[in-house]
Amino acid sequence: MTVELSLCQNKDVMEFGEIQAAPTQISNIREGKLRYRGILLEDLVSQSSFEEVVLLLWNGKLPLAAELKEFSNQIQGECGLDSDWLRKILNLRNFESAIDFLIAALSLVSTGKNSNHKIFFQLPPLLAAWENNFQKKNLGLLSKNSSIAAYFLNSIRESNASDLEIVALDKTMLIHADHELNISTFGLRLAASTGSDFVSSVIAALGILKGPLHGGASEWVMKTFDQVKDKKHVSAFLDQAFKNKEKIMGFGHLLYKNGDPRAKALKNIAKNLSAHLNRQVDFEMAEAFESEMLKRKNLHPNIDFYSGCVYRLLGFRSELGPGVFAMSRMAGWVAHYEEQNSDRRIVLARGLDEKKREDVYIPLSQRTS
């Protein structure tokens, strides 16, 4: 069976580039609110954890205590890779991009039956190994952690992260776990609709996520923070950027005209983390950007802006940001791959022929211009 997509004729919708493409029960945006399986994101951020949300997305309901404990035990057992195999991948070439490395690594992963969940568990150690290799650190990958956030942070640090830092990353990953039919997720579902395997579908999504107008934006936000350094320089930086007609990453969203709820949640995380680390200067700089962009362009921050702030406070290099995004979004990708394959329908896109041009073939010898 084929699901045919054509561009929506509603001009108000087309202005924002929005097309209703396929039914999904995993997450939805209604009236500026994001829900995972019907539960408000804000409620999940305040009361839940990344692991609990993963099971919610995969199974369609919140897990029981025993189910959550079993999943936590899987983290300790599944987040492991063969060191010789990993070394061979890292030695292929110098991967400056986390996404490029993940694409190369996953393309060499076995795609045996029912391997989707196993691939989910492999991303944290893959990303940690890439970071440690780049930093020339010989830190061993850890296994005795009850959460993926703790596993990842402690795998790339010489000393254990604080509880508040772990919670900050956990909540940030939760916020990134899914977002309806965003561009990379839709790319994954397009690939899945053809019958392609999970790894190939994820690689398609990763290629889309890498773009600076999608998941790569947090990298540019962090680089901007590194350049500006202090709130007193924000106004002058924006003056020059607008003079040069440069795009300021991390602001505006097609689906949230009155503010991205994910950015609001991440702002609170960044505020608490900056106070905990005595780095209020970073948060104050972020607030200065937010104030100036709202005043000058009437644009609110999106998920990439305050996630970039959180990543920077956690000590991540700017190049690591898109990789952490992918590691988090893998939770939703597993669910979307399985949902797309539940009815085995191929998605066929159609274009909009606005000019309705009709012409005739002119032989080469008769063409004059």
Order of alpha helices (4+ residues) and beta strands (2+ residues): beta-alpha-beta-beta-beta-alpha-alpha-alpha-alpha-alpha-alpha-alpha-alpha-alpha-alpha-alpha-alpha-alpha-alpha-alpha-alpha-beta
